[in-house]
Amino acid sequence: MTHGNLERASDLIAEAADAATHEDAESRLRKQAEEFATHAESERGPDHGRLARHERILTEIAEAEGGTVASKIDEAIDAVRAYRETIDGV
């Protein structure tokens, strides 16, 4: 089963990694993109707590990088929040 919003988030995060100006930010974003790609393909997607941790990491990177990176991350977070609306819990 593919979770479309998580797949979209993964793609946007990969685009943010391409635009990153710092090696550390690029590496962290690539890791996040891979994790979201895995979540998108899993039978059962991540829970609210895991998604909140991802959002915190992404927000931290967006604040440090700004510009195109922040814009792509904002779009990715919107996709994650759209996914979160479909799962039970918090």
Phi and psi restraints in degrees (range 20) as a CNS / XPLOR table:
assign (resid 1 and name C) (resid 2 and name N)
       (resid 2 and name CA) (resid 2 and name C) 1.0 -104.4 20.0 2
assign (resid 2 and name N) (resid 2 and name CA)
       (resid 2 and name C) (resid 3 and name N) 1.0 132.8 20.0 2
assign (resid 2 and name C) (resid 3 and name N)
       (resid 3 and name CA) (resid 3 and name C) 1.0 -98.1 20.0 2
assign (resid 3 and name N) (resid 3 and name CA)
       (resid 3 and name C) (resid 4 and name N) 1.0 101.3 20.0 2
assign (resid 3 and name C) (resid 4 and name N)
       (resid 4 and name CA) (resid 4 and name C) 1.0 -55.2 20.0 2
assign (resid 4 and name N) (resid 4 and name CA)
       (resid 4 and name C) (resid 5 and name N) 1.0 -42.1 20.0 2
assign (resid 4 and name C) (resid 5 and name N)
       (resid 5 and name CA) (resid 5 and name C) 1.0 -66.9 20.0 2
assign (resid 5 and name N) (resid 5 and name CA)
       (resid 5 and name C) (resid 6 and name N) 1.0 -33.3 20.0 2
assign (resid 5 and name C) (resid 6 and name N)
       (resid 6 and name CA) (resid 6 and name C) 1.0 -72.4 20.0 2
assign (resid 6 and name N) (resid 6 and name CA)
       (resid 6 and name C) (resid 7 and name N) 1.0 -36.5 20.0 2
assign (resid 6 and name C) (resid 7 and name N)
       (resid 7 and name CA) (resid 7 and name C) 1.0 -63.9 20.0 2
assign (resid 7 and name N) (resid 7 and name CA)
       (resid 7 and name C) (resid 8 and name N) 1.0 -42.4 20.0 2
assign (resid 7 and name C) (resid 8 and name N)
       (resid 8 and name CA) (resid 8 and name C) 1.0 -61.6 20.0 2
assign (resid 8 and name N) (resid 8 and name CA)
       (resid 8 and name C) (resid 9 and name N) 1.0 -44.2 20.0 2
assign (resid 8 and name C) (resid 9 and name N)
       (resid 9 and name CA) (resid 9 and name C) 1.0 -59.0 20.0 2
assign (resid 9 and name N) (resid 9 and name CA)
       (resid 9 and name C) (resid 10 and name N) 1.0 -43.4 20.0 2
assign (resid 9 and name C) (resid 10 and name N)
       (resid 10 and name CA) (resid 10 and name C) 1.0 -59.4 20.0 2
assign (resid 10 and name N) (resid 10 and name CA)
       (resid 10 and name C) (resid 11 and name N) 1.0 -45.6 20.0 2
assign (resid 10 and name C) (resid 11 and name N)
       (resid 11 and name CA) (resid 11 and name C) 1.0 -62.3 20.0 2
assign (resid 11 and name N) (resid 11 and name CA)
       (resid 11 and name C) (resid 12 and name N) 1.0 -43.5 20.0 2
assign (resid 11 and name C) (resid 12 and name N)
       (resid 12 and name CA) (resid 12 and name C) 1.0 -66.8 20.0 2
assign (resid 12 and name N) (resid 12 and name CA)
       (resid 12 and name C) (resid 13 and name N) 1.0 -38.2 20.0 2
assign (resid 12 and name C) (resid 13 and name N)
       (resid 13 and name CA) (resid 13 and name C) 1.0 -67.0 20.0 2
assign (resid 13 and name N) (resid 13 and name CA)
       (resid 13 and name C) (resid 14 and name N) 1.0 -37.8 20.0 2
assign (resid 13 and name C) (resid 14 and name N)
       (resid 14 and name CA) (resid 14 and name C) 1.0 -63.2 20.0 2
assign (resid 14 and name N) (resid 14 and name CA)
       (resid 14 and name C) (resid 15 and name N) 1.0 -39.1 20.0 2
assign (resid 14 and name C) (resid 15 and name N)
       (resid 15 and name CA) (resid 15 and name C) 1.0 -65.1 20.0 2
assign (resid 15 and name N) (resid 15 and name CA)
       (resid 15 and name C) (resid 16 and name N) 1.0 -38.4 20.0 2
assign (resid 15 and name C) (resid 16 and name N)
       (resid 16 and name CA) (resid 16 and name C) 1.0 -63.1 20.0 2
assign (resid 16 and name N) (resid 16 and name CA)
       (resid 16 and name C) (resid 17 and name N) 1.0 -40.1 20.0 2
assign (resid 16 and name C) (resid 17 and name N)
       (resid 17 and name CA) (resid 17 and name C) 1.0 -61.7 20.0 2
assign (resid 17 and name N) (resid 17 and name CA)
       (resid 17 and name C) (resid 18 and name N) 1.0 -39.6 20.0 2
assign (resid 17 and name C) (resid 18 and name N)
       (resid 18 and name CA) (resid 18 and name C) 1.0 -61.9 20.0 2
assign (resid 18 and name N) (resid 18 and name CA)
       (resid 18 and name C) (resid 19 and name N) 1.0 -31.6 20.0 2
assign (resid 18 and name C) (resid 19 and name N)
       (resid 19 and name CA) (resid 19 and name C) 1.0 -91.3 20.0 2
assign (resid 19 and name N) (resid 19 and name CA)
       (resid 19 and name C) (resid 20 and name N) 1.0 -8.5 20.0 2
assign (resid 19 and name C) (resid 20 and name N)
       (resid 20 and name CA) (resid 20 and name C) 1.0 -62.3 20.0 2
assign (resid 20 and name N) (resid 20 and name CA)
       (resid 20 and name C) (resid 21 and name N) 1.0 143.7 20.0 2
assign (resid 20 and name C) (resid 21 and name N)
       (resid 21 and name CA) (resid 21 and name C) 1.0 -99.4 20.0 2
assign (resid 21 and name N) (resid 21 and name CA)
       (resid 21 and name C) (resid 22 and name N) 1.0 -15.0 20.0 2
assign (resid 21 and name C) (resid 22 and name N)
       (resid 22 and name CA) (resid 22 and name C) 1.0 -113.6 20.0 2
assign (resid 22 and name N) (resid 22 and name CA)
       (resid 22 and name C) (resid 23 and name N) 1.0 137.2 20.0 2
assign (resid 22 and name C) (resid 23 and name N)
       (resid 23 and name CA) (resid 23 and name C) 1.0 -57.7 20.0 2
assign (resid 23 and name N) (resid 23 and name CA)
       (resid 23 and name C) (resid 24 and name N) 1.0 -42.4 20.0 2
assign (resid 23 and name C) (resid 24 and name N)
       (resid 24 and name CA) (resid 24 and name C) 1.0 -62.3 20.0 2
assign (resid 24 and name N) (resid 24 and name CA)
       (resid 24 and name C) (resid 25 and name N) 1.0 -44.5 20.0 2
assign (resid 24 and name C) (resid 25 and name N)
       (resid 25 and name CA) (resid 25 and name C) 1.0 -63.0 20.0 2
assign (resid 25 and name N) (resid 25 and name CA)
       (resid 25 and name C) (resid 26 and name N) 1.0 -43.2 20.0 2
assign (resid 25 and name C) (resid 26 and name N)
       (resid 26 and name CA) (resid 26 and name C) 1.0 -60.7 20.0 2
assign (resid 26 and name N) (resid 26 and name CA)
       (resid 26 and name C) (resid 27 and name N) 1.0 -45.5 20.0 2
assign (resid 26 and name C) (resid 27 and name N)
       (resid 27 and name CA) (resid 27 and name C) 1.0 -62.4 20.0 2
assign (resid 27 and name N) (resid 27 and name CA)
       (resid 27 and name C) (resid 28 and name N) 1.0 -46.0 20.0 2
assign (resid 27 and name C) (resid 28 and name N)
       (resid 28 and name CA) (resid 28 and name C) 1.0 -63.3 20.0 2
assign (resid 28 and name N) (resid 28 and name CA)
       (resid 28 and name C) (resid 29 and name N) 1.0 -39.9 20.0 2
assign (resid 28 and name C) (resid 29 and name N)
       (resid 29 and name CA) (resid 29 and name C) 1.0 -67.3 20.0 2
assign (resid 29 and name N) (resid 29 and name CA)
       (resid 29 and name C) (resid 30 and name N) 1.0 -39.7 20.0 2
assign (resid 29 and name C) (resid 30 and name N)
       (resid 30 and name CA) (resid 30 and name C) 1.0 -62.0 20.0 2
assign (resid 30 and name N) (resid 30 and name CA)
       (resid 30 and name C) (resid 31 and name N) 1.0 -40.7 20.0 2
assign (resid 30 and name C) (resid 31 and name N)
       (resid 31 and name CA) (resid 31 and name C) 1.0 -63.0 20.0 2
assign (resid 31 and name N) (resid 31 and name CA)
       (resid 31 and name C) (resid 32 and name N) 1.0 -43.7 20.0 2
assign (resid 31 and name C) (resid 32 and name N)
       (resid 32 and name CA) (resid 32 and name C) 1.0 -62.9 20.0 2
assign (resid 32 and name N) (resid 32 and name CA)
       (resid 32 and name C) (resid 33 and name N) 1.0 -42.4 20.0 2
assign (resid 32 and name C) (resid 33 and name N)
       (resid 33 and name CA) (resid 33 and name C) 1.0 -60.2 20.0 2
assign (resid 33 and name N) (resid 33 and name CA)
       (resid 33 and name C) (resid 34 and name N) 1.0 -42.7 20.0 2
assign (resid 33 and name C) (resid 34 and name N)
       (resid 34 and name CA) (resid 34 and name C) 1.0 -63.5 20.0 2
assign (resid 34 and name N) (resid 34 and name CA)
       (resid 34 and name C) (resid 35 and name N) 1.0 -42.3 20.0 2
assign (resid 34 and name C) (resid 35 and name N)
       (resid 35 and name CA) (resid 35 and name C) 1.0 -64.0 20.0 2
assign (resid 35 and name N) (resid 35 and name CA)
       (resid 35 and name C) (resid 36 and name N) 1.0 -41.9 20.0 2
assign (resid 35 and name C) (resid 36 and name N)
       (resid 36 and name CA) (resid 36 and name C) 1.0 -67.2 20.0 2
assign (resid 36 and name N) (resid 36 and name CA)
       (resid 36 and name C) (resid 37 and name N) 1.0 -35.4 20.0 2
assign (resid 36 and name C) (resid 37 and name N)
       (resid 37 and name CA) (resid 37 and name C) 1.0 -62.9 20.0 2
assign (resid 37 and name N) (resid 37 and name CA)
       (resid 37 and name C) (resid 38 and name N) 1.0 -41.2 20.0 2
assign (resid 37 and name C) (resid 38 and name N)
       (resid 38 and name CA) (resid 38 and name C) 1.0 -63.9 20.0 2
assign (resid 38 and name N) (resid 38 and name CA)
       (resid 38 and name C) (resid 39 and name N) 1.0 -45.6 20.0 2
assign (resid 38 and name C) (resid 39 and name N)
       (resid 39 and name CA) (resid 39 and name C) 1.0 -58.8 20.0 2
assign (resid 39 and name N) (resid 39 and name CA)
       (resid 39 and name C) (resid 40 and name N) 1.0 -40.5 20.0 2
assign (resid 39 and name C) (resid 40 and name N)
       (resid 40 and name CA) (resid 40 and name C) 1.0 -63.9 20.0 2
assign (resid 40 and name N) (resid 40 and name CA)
       (resid 40 and name C) (resid 41 and name N) 1.0 -30.7 20.0 2
assign (resid 40 and name C) (resid 41 and name N)
       (resid 41 and name CA) (resid 41 and name C) 1.0 -93.9 20.0 2
assign (resid 41 and name N) (resid 41 and name CA)
       (resid 41 and name C) (resid 42 and name N) 1.0 -9.4 20.0 2
assign (resid 41 and name C) (resid 42 and name N)
       (resid 42 and name CA) (resid 42 and name C) 1.0 -74.8 20.0 2
assign (resid 42 and name N) (resid 42 and name CA)
       (resid 42 and name C) (resid 43 and name N) 1.0 154.1 20.0 2
assign (resid 42 and name C) (resid 43 and name N)
       (resid 43 and name CA) (resid 43 and name C) 1.0 -58.0 20.0 2
assign (resid 43 and name N) (resid 43 and name CA)
       (resid 43 and name C) (resid 44 and name N) 1.0 -46.9 20.0 2
assign (resid 43 and name C) (resid 44 and name N)
       (resid 44 and name CA) (resid 44 and name C) 1.0 -121.5 20.0 2
assign (resid 44 and name N) (resid 44 and name CA)
       (resid 44 and name C) (resid 45 and name N) 1.0 123.0 20.0 2
assign (resid 44 and name C) (resid 45 and name N)
       (resid 45 and name CA) (resid 45 and name C) 1.0 -70.6 20.0 2
assign (resid 45 and name N) (resid 45 and name CA)
       (resid 45 and name C) (resid 46 and name N) 1.0 179.5 20.0 2
assign (resid 45 and name C) (resid 46 and name N)
       (resid 46 and name CA) (resid 46 and name C) 1.0 -70.2 20.0 2
assign (resid 46 and name N) (resid 46 and name CA)
       (resid 46 and name C) (resid 47 and name N) 1.0 157.9 20.0 2
assign (resid 46 and name C) (resid 47 and name N)
       (resid 47 and name CA) (resid 47 and name C) 1.0 -87.7 20.0 2
assign (resid 47 and name N) (resid 47 and name CA)
       (resid 47 and name C) (resid 48 and name N) 1.0 176.3 20.0 2
assign (resid 47 and name C) (resid 48 and name N)
       (resid 48 and name CA) (resid 48 and name C) 1.0 -59.2 20.0 2
assign (resid 48 and name N) (resid 48 and name CA)
       (resid 48 and name C) (resid 49 and name N) 1.0 -40.7 20.0 2
assign (resid 48 and name C) (resid 49 and name N)
       (resid 49 and name CA) (resid 49 and name C) 1.0 -62.5 20.0 2
assign (resid 49 and name N) (resid 49 and name CA)
       (resid 49 and name C) (resid 50 and name N) 1.0 -44.2 20.0 2
assign (resid 49 and name C) (resid 50 and name N)
       (resid 50 and name CA) (resid 50 and name C) 1.0 -64.4 20.0 2
assign (resid 50 and name N) (resid 50 and name CA)
       (resid 50 and name C) (resid 51 and name N) 1.0 -42.4 20.0 2
assign (resid 50 and name C) (resid 51 and name N)
       (resid 51 and name CA) (resid 51 and name C) 1.0 -64.7 20.0 2
assign (resid 51 and name N) (resid 51 and name CA)
       (resid 51 and name C) (resid 52 and name N) 1.0 -37.0 20.0 2
assign (resid 51 and name C) (resid 52 and name N)
       (resid 52 and name CA) (resid 52 and name C) 1.0 -63.0 20.0 2
assign (resid 52 and name N) (resid 52 and name CA)
       (resid 52 and name C) (resid 53 and name N) 1.0 -39.0 20.0 2
assign (resid 52 and name C) (resid 53 and name N)
       (resid 53 and name CA) (resid 53 and name C) 1.0 -64.9 20.0 2
assign (resid 53 and name N) (resid 53 and name CA)
       (resid 53 and name C) (resid 54 and name N) 1.0 -41.8 20.0 2
assign (resid 53 and name C) (resid 54 and name N)
       (resid 54 and name CA) (resid 54 and name C) 1.0 -60.2 20.0 2
assign (resid 54 and name N) (resid 54 and name CA)
       (resid 54 and name C) (resid 55 and name N) 1.0 -46.1 20.0 2
assign (resid 54 and name C) (resid 55 and name N)
       (resid 55 and name CA) (resid 55 and name C) 1.0 -60.1 20.0 2
assign (resid 55 and name N) (resid 55 and name CA)
       (resid 55 and name C) (resid 56 and name N) 1.0 -40.5 20.0 2
assign (resid 55 and name C) (resid 56 and name N)
       (resid 56 and name CA) (resid 56 and name C) 1.0 -61.9 20.0 2
assign (resid 56 and name N) (resid 56 and name CA)
       (resid 56 and name C) (resid 57 and name N) 1.0 -45.2 20.0 2
assign (resid 56 and name C) (resid 57 and name N)
       (resid 57 and name CA) (resid 57 and name C) 1.0 -62.5 20.0 2
assign (resid 57 and name N) (resid 57 and name CA)
       (resid 57 and name C) (resid 58 and name N) 1.0 -46.8 20.0 2
assign (resid 57 and name C) (resid 58 and name N)
       (resid 58 and name CA) (resid 58 and name C) 1.0 -64.2 20.0 2
assign (resid 58 and name N) (resid 58 and name CA)
       (resid 58 and name C) (resid 59 and name N) 1.0 -40.8 20.0 2
assign (resid 58 and name C) (resid 59 and name N)
       (resid 59 and name CA) (resid 59 and name C) 1.0 -63.5 20.0 2
assign (resid 59 and name N) (resid 59 and name CA)
       (resid 59 and name C) (resid 60 and name N) 1.0 -40.8 20.0 2
assign (resid 59 and name C) (resid 60 and name N)
       (resid 60 and name CA) (resid 60 and name C) 1.0 -60.2 20.0 2
assign (resid 60 and name N) (resid 60 and name CA)
       (resid 60 and name C) (resid 61 and name N) 1.0 -45.0 20.0 2
assign (resid 60 and name C) (resid 61 and name N)
       (resid 61 and name CA) (resid 61 and name C) 1.0 -66.5 20.0 2
assign (resid 61 and name N) (resid 61 and name CA)
       (resid 61 and name C) (resid 62 and name N) 1.0 -42.5 20.0 2
assign (resid 61 and name C) (resid 62 and name N)
       (resid 62 and name CA) (resid 62 and name C) 1.0 -60.2 20.0 2
assign (resid 62 and name N) (resid 62 and name CA)
       (resid 62 and name C) (resid 63 and name N) 1.0 -42.3 20.0 2
assign (resid 62 and name C) (resid 63 and name N)
       (resid 63 and name CA) (resid 63 and name C) 1.0 -65.1 20.0 2
assign (resid 63 and name N) (resid 63 and name CA)
       (resid 63 and name C) (resid 64 and name N) 1.0 -37.1 20.0 2
assign (resid 63 and name C) (resid 64 and name N)
       (resid 64 and name CA) (resid 64 and name C) 1.0 -74.4 20.0 2
assign (resid 64 and name N) (resid 64 and name CA)
       (resid 64 and name C) (resid 65 and name N) 1.0 -36.3 20.0 2
assign (resid 64 and name C) (resid 65 and name N)
       (resid 65 and name CA) (resid 65 and name C) 1.0 -90.0 20.0 2
assign (resid 65 and name N) (resid 65 and name CA)
       (resid 65 and name C) (resid 66 and name N) 1.0 -43.5 20.0 2
assign (resid 65 and name C) (resid 66 and name N)
       (resid 66 and name CA) (resid 66 and name C) 1.0 67.5 20.0 2
assign (resid 66 and name N) (resid 66 and name CA)
       (resid 66 and name C) (resid 67 and name N) 1.0 -166.6 20.0 2
assign (resid 66 and name C) (resid 67 and name N)
       (resid 67 and name CA) (resid 67 and name C) 1.0 52.9 20.0 2
assign (resid 67 and name N) (resid 67 and name CA)
       (resid 67 and name C) (resid 68 and name N) 1.0 -136.4 20.0 2
assign (resid 67 and name C) (resid 68 and name N)
       (resid 68 and name CA) (resid 68 and name C) 1.0 -61.3 20.0 2
assign (resid 68 and name N) (resid 68 and name CA)
       (resid 68 and name C) (resid 69 and name N) 1.0 -38.1 20.0 2
assign (resid 68 and name C) (resid 69 and name N)
       (resid 69 and name CA) (resid 69 and name C) 1.0 -59.6 20.0 2
assign (resid 69 and name N) (resid 69 and name CA)
       (resid 69 and name C) (resid 70 and name N) 1.0 -49.0 20.0 2
assign (resid 69 and name C) (resid 70 and name N)
       (resid 70 and name CA) (resid 70 and name C) 1.0 -62.9 20.0 2
assign (resid 70 and name N) (resid 70 and name CA)
       (resid 70 and name C) (resid 71 and name N) 1.0 -39.3 20.0 2
assign (resid 70 and name C) (resid 71 and name N)
       (resid 71 and name CA) (resid 71 and name C) 1.0 -63.0 20.0 2
assign (resid 71 and name N) (resid 71 and name CA)
       (resid 71 and name C) (resid 72 and name N) 1.0 -45.8 20.0 2
assign (resid 71 and name C) (resid 72 and name N)
       (resid 72 and name CA) (resid 72 and name C) 1.0 -65.1 20.0 2
assign (resid 72 and name N) (resid 72 and name CA)
       (resid 72 and name C) (resid 73 and name N) 1.0 -40.2 20.0 2
assign (resid 72 and name C) (resid 73 and name N)
       (resid 73 and name CA) (resid 73 and name C) 1.0 -65.7 20.0 2
assign (resid 73 and name N) (resid 73 and name CA)
       (resid 73 and name C) (resid 74 and name N) 1.0 -40.7 20.0 2
assign (resid 73 and name C) (resid 74 and name N)
       (resid 74 and name CA) (resid 74 and name C) 1.0 -58.6 20.0 2
assign (resid 74 and name N) (resid 74 and name CA)
       (resid 74 and name C) (resid 75 and name N) 1.0 -42.5 20.0 2
assign (resid 74 and name C) (resid 75 and name N)
       (resid 75 and name CA) (resid 75 and name C) 1.0 -64.1 20.0 2
assign (resid 75 and name N) (resid 75 and name CA)
       (resid 75 and name C) (resid 76 and name N) 1.0 -41.0 20.0 2
assign (resid 75 and name C) (resid 76 and name N)
       (resid 76 and name CA) (resid 76 and name C) 1.0 -63.7 20.0 2
assign (resid 76 and name N) (resid 76 and name CA)
       (resid 76 and name C) (resid 77 and name N) 1.0 -42.9 20.0 2
assign (resid 76 and name C) (resid 77 and name N)
       (resid 77 and name CA) (resid 77 and name C) 1.0 -63.7 20.0 2
assign (resid 77 and name N) (resid 77 and name CA)
       (resid 77 and name C) (resid 78 and name N) 1.0 -37.2 20.0 2
assign (resid 77 and name C) (resid 78 and name N)
       (resid 78 and name CA) (resid 78 and name C) 1.0 -60.0 20.0 2
assign (resid 78 and name N) (resid 78 and name CA)
       (resid 78 and name C) (resid 79 and name N) 1.0 -41.7 20.0 2
assign (resid 78 and name C) (resid 79 and name N)
       (resid 79 and name CA) (resid 79 and name C) 1.0 -65.6 20.0 2
assign (resid 79 and name N) (resid 79 and name CA)
       (resid 79 and name C) (resid 80 and name N) 1.0 -39.7 20.0 2
assign (resid 79 and name C) (resid 80 and name N)
       (resid 80 and name CA) (resid 80 and name C) 1.0 -64.1 20.0 2
assign (resid 80 and name N) (resid 80 and name CA)
       (resid 80 and name C) (resid 81 and name N) 1.0 -43.0 20.0 2
assign (resid 80 and name C) (resid 81 and name N)
       (resid 81 and name CA) (resid 81 and name C) 1.0 -65.5 20.0 2
assign (resid 81 and name N) (resid 81 and name CA)
       (resid 81 and name C) (resid 82 and name N) 1.0 -35.8 20.0 2
assign (resid 81 and name C) (resid 82 and name N)
       (resid 82 and name CA) (resid 82 and name C) 1.0 -63.0 20.0 2
assign (resid 82 and name N) (resid 82 and name CA)
       (resid 82 and name C) (resid 83 and name N) 1.0 -41.0 20.0 2
assign (resid 82 and name C) (resid 83 and name N)
       (resid 83 and name CA) (resid 83 and name C) 1.0 -63.9 20.0 2
assign (resid 83 and name N) (resid 83 and name CA)
       (resid 83 and name C) (resid 84 and name N) 1.0 -43.9 20.0 2
assign (resid 83 and name C) (resid 84 and name N)
       (resid 84 and name CA) (resid 84 and name C) 1.0 -58.8 20.0 2
assign (resid 84 and name N) (resid 84 and name CA)
       (resid 84 and name C) (resid 85 and name N) 1.0 -29.4 20.0 2
assign (resid 84 and name C) (resid 85 and name N)
       (resid 85 and name CA) (resid 85 and name C) 1.0 -67.0 20.0 2
assign (resid 85 and name N) (resid 85 and name CA)
       (resid 85 and name C) (resid 86 and name N) 1.0 -17.1 20.0 2
assign (resid 85 and name C) (resid 86 and name N)
       (resid 86 and name CA) (resid 86 and name C) 1.0 -94.8 20.0 2
assign (resid 86 and name N) (resid 86 and name CA)
       (resid 86 and name C) (resid 87 and name N) 1.0 -3.9 20.0 2
assign (resid 86 and name C) (resid 87 and name N)
       (resid 87 and name CA) (resid 87 and name C) 1.0 -113.0 20.0 2
assign (resid 87 and name N) (resid 87 and name CA)
       (resid 87 and name C) (resid 88 and name N) 1.0 150.3 20.0 2
assign (resid 87 and name C) (resid 88 and name N)
       (resid 88 and name CA) (resid 88 and name C) 1.0 -73.1 20.0 2
assign (resid 88 and name N) (resid 88 and name CA)
       (resid 88 and name C) (resid 89 and name N) 1.0 159.6 20.0 2
assign (resid 88 and name C) (resid 89 and name N)
       (resid 89 and name CA) (resid 89 and name C) 1.0 123.1 20.0 2
assign (resid 89 and name N) (resid 89 and name CA)
       (resid 89 and name C) (resid 90 and name N) 1.0 -152.7 20.0 2
